[in-house]
Amino acid sequence: RKLKSQPSIVMNQAMISQPLQHLDEICAAEFSSSTAANPCDVAQCFLDRLCSQDEQLLFGPDASPVKKPASASGSAPSAGARLPCLNELPPAAGVRSETLVKFRGMVQATLEPELYHRSAGLFRDRPPASQAECQLTDADVAAAGGWASLLGERQRCLCVPVPHETGWLRSELAQRDRLEESELASLCAGLSVADSEVSDGAGKPTQAKKARLAGDGVHSWNGDSVELLVYADECGLKVHDLVETIAILSVGPVPSSDAPDDENTEQQQDPDAPPPPSVFRLHSLSHRRLANQVLGSFVPAASGLLEAEDKQPEEEQQDDPQWSFLRNALLGVFTDALHGDSLAAEYLLLHLISAVYLRGLDDPTPDDNSAVSAGLVAVGKLSLNLTCCRAQLVRHVARLLDLLVPRLCRLPLSLGCLNSGQLTPKLDCDTCRLRPGLLQMPAHTQLVLDETALEAGRLSETGLANVRALSRLVSRQAVEFDLQMYRKDFASDLRVLVVSEGKSVLPCDVLLPLEAKNFVSQAAAEKDFNLLLEKVTLDAPFLREARRYLAGAGQLAADSGAYEIGAEQQAWIEADFVRRRQAARSKENADEIINNSAGDDEAEGATAEDLALRLVLCRLLTISLGRRRPTRAIWDRVARMEAERKRRILMASKNAPA
């Protein structure tokens, strides 16, 4: 049985290690002329041959067998557990050029398209020597339909490994992308620790070692960024998108079109100069945009709950038992972590599933490359500012969320971080490259801003620019790119949680003072939280289902069709708002408005801003319960939550020092 399976493995290894040779054979065998071959068709034939040998090579155990390259349909084969993955390479490893790999990353920037010659440059940076020497005659050009048919255009994107992935997600993905030793050896050329030329004492390869490896066709993988080249007519990738691709790896120097002229001239004149920096380029055979949450592998089939609800009248509708159990369990964990504050736990849960589902009032679709116009508004976001908090609570919340969300970034807003950090991308004119910013993150990344680290001092010009960038992110969910000649906003969708002692300097949607009900001392709080964290960590089934719940609810919140308000709901929401407006006008001062009881208060939520916030809260609360339409009970529950929150704000303002 081993002898029968051996030829299949050899064939797979040959197609992985020498994909260009097999692509040339496909062009010669399947197509009459390589000049007329469509890159997507060639990639389709290559993937079909590869999958015919071993379907598990491309398709994972949970993936659907879709055998289509990156095209206008956007579907692509799912990378399985045996294809070498760049994301899982060990540090200080070498990669061999012109091999078949897969890569998972975030689009950091979109570059100018690149022209290539179909007869020689398909899935290559440069044509082979044999094809480069061939000269096309006028008859060949006329038969092919002119020079335009001989040229193709490939889209280029600068991609980086997905930033701020949490440990549990990396572990899950590592299991999916685990490599066999033989396959890892065929892709990686490990750097020998005993070799004196391996490192310079800091664990980095020396220039001599890099040059020798480059001469052998092996290049040191730095895990930094790659340039993705897509041959489909419509790439469909935008800034901050997550993408997974099966591609041919090509490693070489910086293209002359992207490098400054003076740098190329200096390297040509100095033969003893170190080798130019290597650029890792991925010629995509197939790519797909990943799901907005946990790469699609952990999202439950929540749409069935909503479909079942449509067939029942409102008075007979009930919350899904499994979702209700997970929701109540998460609320209990959040309440214990927040010192017994159940209201803060409720707002935190709604914050964790919030997502932008609409941009603007008239045109919900942003323009090309997800650029944001000046007047667009992000609808669906829910930034949360927890006040009356200590630095200890920030650490606790970050450690707890690190177990539940797929991506998390904790940013202390100290003077040093604001004055020296680069939060927004900026174009470097010397290298013609975009220097990344810290706020460049995939959609639905959890951003925890620690304002307890802010101390007295003076903000520099860079610090003021960073504060403005954070304010723009919180208020409009946009990240500004500094392109030197002009500035441009690009859409973002981050869940921003600000933890501070007083009211934040950032314009958050919800301001909530924390009421610690079971706080005794910092030592006791630390001990209680460690016990809570240990309990949650040891309960693996709960953790798995809680992650699935948050991912599924977040995916529904990002879908504009997952929630709707019928005519009946619109009628009593409008009547309730009119009643509150009339009650507000009859009040003589704001103190009487705030001090009314939460259940009978008709003057709360009397402004347009309050109504907009209540609509967002009602939508998130409805989705968190597994429903499509809100009920009167859900709307009244939101009203009580808002009344209690405003009562706390009034009490905190009265107790604040003058």
C-alpha positions in Angstrom: 0.0 0.0 0.0 2.9 2.3 0.6 4.3 1.6 -2.8 1.0 2.5 -4.5 0.8 5.8 -2.7 4.4 6.8 -3.3 4.0 8.0 -7.0 1.2 10.3 -6.0 3.3 11.9 -3.3 6.2 12.3 -5.7 4.0 14.0 -8.3 2.6 16.4 -5.7 6.1 17.3 -4.5 7.2 17.9 -8.1 4.3 20.2 -8.8 4.9 22.1 -5.6 8.7 22.5 -6.0 8.6 23.2 -9.8 5.2 24.7 -10.6 6.4 26.8 -13.5 7.6 23.8 -15.5 4.2 22.2 -15.2 2.4 25.4 -16.1 4.5 25.6 -19.3 3.5 22.0 -20.1 -0.1 22.9 -19.5 0.2 25.8 -21.9 1.8 23.7 -24.6 -0.6 20.7 -24.2 -4.0 22.3 -23.4 -3.8 25.6 -25.4 -2.9 26.1 -29.0 -0.8 29.2 -28.3 0.5 30.5 -25.0 -0.2 34.0 -26.2 -3.9 33.3 -26.2 -4.0 31.4 -23.0 -6.1 33.0 -20.2 -4.1 33.0 -16.9 -7.2 31.9 -15.0 -7.8 29.0 -17.4 -4.1 27.9 -17.0 -4.4 28.1 -13.2 -7.6 26.1 -13.4 -5.9 23.3 -15.3 -2.9 23.3 -12.9 -5.1 23.1 -9.8 -7.3 20.4 -11.4 -4.2 18.3 -12.0 -2.9 18.9 -8.5 -6.2 18.0 -6.9 -6.5 14.9 -9.1 -3.4 13.5 -7.4 -4.5 14.3 -3.8 -7.5 16.4 -3.0 -6.4 16.9 0.6 -3.4 18.8 -0.7 -5.6 21.8 -1.4 -8.9 21.1 0.4 -9.0 20.9 4.1 -11.2 18.5 6.0 -13.9 21.2 6.6 -13.6 22.9 3.2 -16.0 22.6 0.3 -14.4 21.2 -2.9 -14.6 24.3 -5.0 -12.0 24.1 -7.8 -12.0 27.6 -9.3 -9.1 30.0 -9.4 -9.4 33.7 -8.5 -11.9 35.1 -11.0 -14.8 37.4 -11.2 -16.9 35.0 -9.1 -14.4 35.3 -6.2 -14.5 31.6 -5.3 -11.3 29.7 -4.7 -10.1 26.4 -3.4 -9.5 26.3 0.3 -5.9 25.6 1.3 -5.6 22.4 3.2 -3.2 20.9 5.7 -0.4 19.8 3.4 0.4 22.7 1.1 3.4 24.7 2.6 2.2 27.9 4.2 4.5 30.9 4.6 2.7 32.0 7.8 3.9 28.9 9.6 7.6 29.0 8.6 10.0 28.9 11.6 12.1 32.1 12.2 15.4 32.4 10.4 14.3 29.9 7.7 15.1 30.1 4.0 12.5 29.8 1.3 13.2 28.5 -2.2 12.0 30.6 -5.1 9.6 29.3 -7.8 7.8 27.0 -5.4 4.0 26.6 -4.8 3.0 28.0 -1.4 0.0 29.4 0.4 -0.2 32.7 2.3 -2.7 34.4 4.6 -2.4 38.1 5.2 -4.0 41.6 5.2 -3.9 44.0 2.2 -1.8 46.9 3.4 -1.9 48.9 0.2 -2.9 48.6 -3.4 -0.1 49.3 -5.9 -0.2 50.3 -9.6 -1.1 47.5 -12.0 1.7 45.9 -13.9 1.9 44.9 -17.6 3.4 41.5 -18.6 3.9 39.6 -21.8 1.5 36.6 -22.0 4.0 34.5 -24.0 6.9 34.7 -21.5 5.8 36.4 -18.3 2.9 34.3 -17.1 3.2 33.7 -13.4 6.8 35.0 -13.7 8.8 38.1 -12.9 11.0 37.6 -15.9 10.8 35.3 -18.9 13.1 32.3 -19.2 16.2 32.6 -21.2 14.9 30.4 -24.0 11.7 32.4 -24.4 13.5 35.8 -24.0 15.6 35.1 -27.0 12.5 34.4 -29.2 11.5 37.2 -31.5 7.9 37.5 -32.6 7.3 38.2 -36.3 4.7 40.6 -37.7 2.8 37.6 -38.9 2.6 36.2 -35.4 1.5 39.5 -34.0 -1.2 39.8 -36.7 -2.4 36.2 -36.1 -2.7 36.9 -32.4 -4.8 40.0 -33.0 -2.2 42.7 -32.5 0.2 43.7 -29.7 -2.7 44.4 -27.3 -3.6 40.6 -27.2 0.0 39.8 -26.3 0.0 42.0 -23.2 -1.8 41.4 -20.0 -2.3 43.4 -16.8 -1.9 42.0 -13.3 -3.1 43.7 -10.2 -0.6 44.3 -7.4 -1.3 44.4 -3.6 1.1 44.8 -0.7 0.2 42.2 1.9 1.5 41.6 5.4 0.8 38.7 7.8 -2.4 39.2 9.7 -1.6 41.6 12.6 -2.6 41.1 16.2 -3.8 37.5 16.0 -4.5 36.1 19.4 -2.7 33.0 20.6 -5.7 30.6 20.4 -6.4 31.6 16.8 -2.7 31.1 15.8 -2.8 27.7 17.5 -5.9 26.7 15.5 -4.4 27.9 12.2 -1.1 26.2 13.0 -3.0 22.9 13.3 -4.7 23.4 10.0 -1.4 24.4 8.3 0.8 21.9 10.0 3.5 20.7 7.6 5.0 17.3 7.2 8.7 17.1 7.8 9.5 16.1 4.2 7.4 19.0 2.8 9.0 21.5 5.1 12.4 20.3 4.1 11.5 20.7 0.4 10.5 24.3 0.9 12.8 25.5 3.7 16.6 25.4 3.8 17.2 25.6 7.5 20.1 27.8 8.6 22.6 25.7 10.6 23.2 27.0 14.1 26.7 25.6 14.0 27.6 27.6 11.0 29.7 30.7 12.0 28.1 32.7 9.1 24.6 32.1 10.1 24.0 35.0 12.5 25.6 38.1 13.7 25.1 37.4 17.4 21.5 38.8 17.4 20.0 35.8 15.6 19.9 37.4 12.2 21.7 36.0 9.1 24.8 37.9 8.0 25.2 39.5 4.6 27.6 36.8 3.5 25.2 34.1 4.4 22.3 35.9 2.6 24.4 36.2 -0.5 25.4 32.6 -0.5 21.8 31.5 0.0 20.5 33.8 -2.7 23.0 32.2 -5.1 21.6 28.8 -4.3 18.0 30.0 -5.0 17.2 30.1 -1.3 16.2 33.4 0.3 15.9 34.3 4.0 12.2 34.7 4.9 11.8 37.8 7.2 8.1 37.3 7.8 7.5 40.9 6.8 5.5 41.7 3.6 4.9 40.2 0.3 3.7 41.6 -3.0 0.6 39.7 -4.3 0.0 39.7 -8.1 -3.5 38.8 -9.2 -4.1 37.8 -12.8 -8.0 38.0 -12.7 -9.6 40.9 -14.5 -11.2 42.2 -11.3 -9.0 41.7 -8.2 -11.8 42.6 -5.7 -9.3 43.2 -2.9 -9.3 46.5 -1.0 -7.2 48.0 1.8 -7.5 46.1 5.1 -9.1 43.0 3.5 -8.0 39.6 4.7 -6.9 37.3 1.8 -5.7 33.7 1.5 -4.0 32.7 -1.7 -2.3 29.7 -3.4 0.5 31.2 -5.4 3.9 30.7 -6.9 6.6 32.3 -4.8 9.1 34.4 -6.6 12.0 36.1 -4.7 14.1 38.7 -6.4 15.5 42.3 -6.1 13.3 45.3 -5.9 11.8 46.0 -9.4 13.4 49.0 -11.1 10.1 50.7 -11.4 9.7 50.7 -7.6 13.2 51.6 -6.6 14.7 55.1 -6.8 17.0 55.8 -9.8 19.9 56.9 -7.6 19.8 53.6 -5.7 20.0 51.5 -8.9 22.8 53.6 -10.3 24.9 53.3 -7.1 24.5 49.5 -7.0 25.5 49.2 -10.6 28.7 51.2 -10.0 29.7 49.4 -6.8 30.3 45.7 -7.5 31.2 45.1 -3.8 28.0 46.5 -2.5 25.7 44.1 -0.6 23.0 42.4 -2.6 19.8 44.5 -3.0 16.9 43.8 -0.7 14.8 40.9 -1.8 11.1 41.3 -2.6 8.8 38.3 -2.0 6.2 38.2 -4.8 3.3 35.8 -4.9 1.9 35.1 -8.4 -1.6 34.1 -7.4 -3.2 31.0 -8.9 -6.2 31.3 -6.7 -7.2 33.7 -3.9 -10.2 34.4 -1.7 -11.3 37.0 0.7 -11.6 35.5 4.1 -14.6 35.8 6.3 -14.8 38.8 8.5 -14.3 36.8 11.7 -12.5 33.6 12.5 -11.6 32.7 8.9 -14.9 31.1 8.4 -14.0 27.9 10.3 -15.7 28.8 13.6 -18.7 30.7 12.5 -21.9 28.8 13.4 -24.9 28.5 11.0 -26.8 31.3 12.7 -29.0 32.1 9.7 -31.2 29.1 10.5 -32.4 30.8 13.6 -33.5 33.9 11.7 -35.2 31.8 9.0 -37.2 29.9 11.6 -38.3 33.1 13.3 -39.9 34.5 10.1 -42.5 31.7 10.3 -43.7 32.6 13.8 -45.8 35.5 15.0 -44.2 37.9 17.3 -46.1 36.8 20.5 -44.9 33.2 19.9 -41.3 33.9 19.2 -38.7 32.7 21.7 -35.0 33.1 22.1 -32.8 30.3 20.8 -31.9 28.1 23.9 -28.3 27.6 22.9 -27.7 31.3 22.1 -29.5 32.3 25.3 -27.3 29.9 27.3 -24.1 31.2 25.8 -25.2 34.8 26.1 -26.0 34.4 29.8 -22.8 32.6 30.4 -20.7 35.3 28.8 -22.6 38.0 30.7 -21.8 36.1 33.9 -18.1 36.0 33.1 -18.0 39.7 32.1 -19.9 40.7 35.3 -17.3 38.9 37.5 -14.4 40.5 35.6 -16.0 44.0 35.9 -16.4 43.7 39.7 -20.1 42.7 39.6 -21.3 45.5 37.3 -24.0 43.7 35.2 -24.9 46.8 33.2 -21.2 47.3 32.0 -21.2 43.5 31.1 -24.3 44.0 28.9 -22.8 47.0 27.1 -19.5 45.2 26.7 -21.2 42.2 25.1 -23.0 44.4 22.6 -19.8 46.2 21.9 -18.0 42.9 21.1 -20.5 42.0 18.3 -20.9 45.5 16.8 -19.9 46.0 13.2 -20.4 48.7 10.5 -23.1 47.5 8.1 -23.8 50.8 6.3 -21.7 53.8 5.3 -23.4 57.1 4.4 -27.0 58.1 4.1 -27.5 58.0 0.4 -24.8 55.8 -1.0 -24.0 52.8 1.2 -21.2 51.5 -1.1 -17.8 53.2 -0.7 -15.9 54.0 -3.9 -12.8 52.1 -5.2 -10.2 50.8 -2.8 -12.7 51.5 0.1 -11.9 55.2 0.1 -14.2 57.2 2.4 -15.8 60.4 1.2 -15.9 63.4 3.5 -19.6 63.2 4.3 -20.0 59.5 4.9 -21.1 58.1 8.3 -20.4 54.6 9.6 -23.6 53.1 10.8 -23.5 50.2 13.2 -20.4 51.0 15.2 -20.5 51.1 19.0 -17.4 52.5 20.6 -17.4 52.1 24.4 -15.8 54.2 27.1 -15.6 52.6 30.5 -14.7 55.2 33.1 -13.9 55.1 36.9 -11.4 52.3 36.1 -7.9 51.6 37.3 -4.9 50.3 35.3 -5.5 46.9 36.9 -8.9 46.6 35.2 -7.4 47.3 31.8 -5.0 44.4 32.1 -7.8 42.1 33.3 -10.2 43.0 30.4 -7.4 42.6 27.8 -6.4 39.2 29.2 -10.0 38.0 29.2 -10.7 39.3 25.7 -7.5 37.7 24.4 -9.2 34.3 25.1 -12.4 35.2 23.2 -11.7 37.4 20.2 -9.6 36.4 17.1 -7.5 39.7 17.0 -6.7 42.0 19.8 -4.5 45.1 20.1 -3.9 46.9 23.4 -2.5 50.4 23.0 -1.5 52.4 26.0 -2.1 56.1 25.4 1.0 57.4 27.1 2.7 60.6 26.1 5.7 58.6 24.8 3.4 56.5 22.6 1.5 59.4 21.2 4.5 61.6 20.6 6.7 58.9 19.0 4.3 56.4 17.5 3.2 56.3 13.9 -0.5 55.4 14.0 -1.4 56.3 10.3 0.4 55.2 7.1 2.7 57.6 5.4 4.3 57.5 1.9 8.1 57.4 2.0 9.3 59.3 -1.1 12.8 58.0 -0.8 11.8 54.4 -1.2 8.5 54.9 -3.0 6.9 52.7 -0.4 4.1 53.2 2.1 5.3 53.0 5.7 2.6 51.2 7.7 0.6 52.7 10.6 -0.4 50.9 13.8 -4.1 51.6 13.1 -4.0 49.5 9.9 -5.9 46.4 11.1 -8.4 44.0 9.6 -12.1 44.5 10.1 -13.5 43.6 13.6 -10.1 43.7 15.3 -10.6 44.5 19.0 -8.7 47.7 19.9 -8.3 48.4 23.7 -7.1 52.0 24.4 -5.6 52.4 27.8 -6.1 56.0 28.9 -5.1 55.2 32.5 -1.5 55.4 31.2 -1.9 59.1 30.1 0.1 61.5 32.3 0.5 65.2 32.4 2.7 66.7 29.8 2.9 68.4 26.4 1.9 66.7 23.1 4.2 67.3 20.2 3.0 67.8 16.6 3.1 64.1 16.0 1.2 63.5 19.2 -1.6 65.9 18.2 -1.8 64.2 14.8 -2.1 60.8 16.5 -4.9 62.1 18.7 -6.7 63.4 15.6 -6.2 60.0 13.9 -7.7 58.2 16.9 -10.7 60.6 17.0 -11.3 60.1 13.3 -11.2 56.3 13.8 -13.6 56.4 16.7 -16.1 58.8 15.2 -16.0 57.8 11.5 -14.2 54.5 11.3 -11.7 55.8 8.9 -7.9 55.7 8.7 -6.1 58.6 7.0 -3.3 57.8 4.6 -0.6 60.5 4.2 0.4 60.3 0.5 2.6 63.5 0.8 0.8 65.3 -2.0 -2.6 64.7 -0.5 -4.4 62.8 2.2 -7.0 60.1 1.7 -9.3 58.3 4.1 -9.7 54.5 3.9 -12.6 52.6 5.5 -12.0 50.7 8.7 -14.1 48.7 11.1 -12.5 48.3 14.5 -14.2 47.7 17.8 -12.7 50.5 20.0 -12.9 50.1 23.8 -11.5 53.0 25.8 -10.8 52.4 29.5 -10.1 55.5 31.5 -10.4 57.1 34.9 -12.4 60.1 33.7 -14.3 60.9 30.5 -12.1 60.0 27.4 -10.7 62.7 25.2 -12.0 60.6 22.2 -15.6 60.9 21.0 -17.0 57.5 22.0 -20.6 56.5 21.3 -21.2 55.2 24.8 -19.9 56.7 28.0 -20.4 54.4 31.0 -19.1 54.9 34.5 -18.2 51.6 36.2 -19.9 50.8 39.5 -17.7 48.2 41.3 -20.1 46.3 43.6 -17.8 43.5 44.9 -14.4 45.3 44.9 -12.5 45.1 48.2 -8.8 45.7 47.3 -6.5 45.3 44.4 -4.9 42.2 45.9 -8.3 40.5 46.3 -9.4 41.6 42.8 -6.2 40.1 41.3 -6.8 36.8 43.1 -10.4 36.7 42.1 -9.6 37.4 38.5 -6.9 34.8 38.3 -9.4 32.2 39.6 -12.0 33.4 37.0 -9.4 33.2 34.2 -8.3 29.7 35.2 -11.9 28.5 35.3 -12.6 29.9 31.9 -9.4 28.6 30.4 -10.0 25.0 31.7 -13.5 25.0 30.3 -12.5 24.2 26.7 -16.0 23.5 25.4 -17.3 26.8 26.7 -14.5 28.7 25.2 -15.0 27.1 21.8 -18.8 27.8 21.8 -18.3 31.3 23.2 -15.9 32.1 20.4 -18.4 30.7 17.9 -21.2 32.7 19.4 -19.3 36.0 19.3 -18.1 35.3 15.7 -21.6 34.3 14.5 -23.3 37.3 16.2 -20.6 39.6 14.8 -21.1 38.3 11.3 -24.8 38.9 11.5 -24.3 42.4 12.8 -22.1 43.1 9.8 -24.9 41.9 7.4 -27.4 44.6 6.6 -30.0 41.9 5.7 -29.8 40.0 9.0 -32.0 42.6 10.9 -35.2 44.4 9.8 -37.8 46.6 11.4 -41.4 46.0 10.1 -44.1 48.5 9.8 -45.5 47.6 13.2 -42.2 48.1 14.9 -41.6 51.4 13.2 -45.0 52.6 14.4 -44.4 52.1 18.1 -40.8 53.3 17.9 -42.0 56.6 16.3 -44.8 56.9 18.8 -42.4 56.3 21.7 -40.0 58.9 20.3 -42.8 61.5 19.9 -44.0 60.9 23.4 -40.5 61.4 24.8 -40.1 64.6 22.9 -43.3 66.0 24.2 -42.4 64.9 27.7 -39.0 66.6 27.4 -40.5 69.9 26.3 -42.8 69.8 29.4 -39.8 69.5 31.8 -38.4 72.8 33.2 -34.8 71.6 33.8 -32.5 68.8 33.1 -32.3 67.6 36.7 -35.9 66.5 36.7 -35.3 64.6 33.4 -32.3 62.6 34.8 -33.8 61.9 38.2 -37.0 60.3 37.0 -37.4 56.5 37.4 -36.0 54.3 34.7 -39.2 52.6 33.9 -41.6 55.6 33.7 -39.2 58.1 32.3 -40.6 59.5 29.1 -38.2 62.3 28.7 -35.1 60.2 28.1 -33.8 59.8 24.6 -35.5 62.9 23.3 -32.8 64.0 20.9 -31.9 62.6 17.5 -28.5 61.4 18.7 -30.2 59.5 21.5 -32.7 57.9 19.1 -29.8 56.8 16.8 -27.9 55.2 19.6 -31.0 53.4 20.9 -31.6 52.0 17.4 -28.1 50.7 17.3 -28.4 49.1 20.7 -31.8 47.6 19.9 -30.3 46.1 16.7 -27.4 44.6 18.5 -29.5 43.3 21.4 -31.9 41.7 19.0 -29.1 40.0 17.1 -27.4 38.8 20.3 -30.7 37.0 21.2 -30.8 35.3 17.8 -33.7 37.3 16.4 -34.3 39.2 13.2 -36.9 41.7 14.4 -37.1 43.6 17.7 -39.9 43.3 20.1 -41.5 45.8 22.4 -39.8 44.1 25.4 -36.4 44.5 23.7 -37.0 48.2 23.1 -38.1 48.8 26.7 -35.0 46.9 27.9 -32.8 49.3 25.9 -34.7 52.2 27.4 -34.0 51.0 30.9 -30.3 50.4 30.1 -29.9 54.0 28.7 -31.8 55.5 31.7 -29.5 53.7 34.2 -26.4 54.8 32.2 -27.4 58.4 32.2 -28.1 58.3 35.9 -24.6 57.1 36.4 -23.2 59.9 34.3 -25.0 62.4 36.4 -23.8 60.9 39.6 -20.3 60.7 38.4 -20.4 64.4 37.4 -21.6 65.4 40.8 -18.9 63.4 42.6 -16.1 64.6 40.3 -13.7 67.1 42.0 -14.1 70.7 41.0 
